[in-house]
Amino acid sequence: MKMGLDVIMMEHRGVGLSRTDENGTDLPRSSITIRHVLDDAAAVLDAENVEQVIVYGSSYGSYLAQASVRRSQTASRA
């Protein structure tokens, strides 16, 4: 059964090409927190005009998924 879902994957800060600033300098550890990553994810969802999400994560992503549900004001499932 098709659910009509779109998948958005993002490379969060501190990983891959997102581990450096615009000058190529490694990001300081203080800027790679769950709060910062959730802010980045919210910005991506806002930019894509996403109104409802199903959040999934494994390993570190499970921390992000749980934290996103806790801070969400809308219906979310992890």
Protein Blocks (a to p, Z undefined) as FASTA:
>chain_A
ZZhiacdddddehiajllbcfkopacdfklmcfklmmmmmmmmmmmnopabdcdddehjl
mmmmmmmmmmpcbdcdZZ
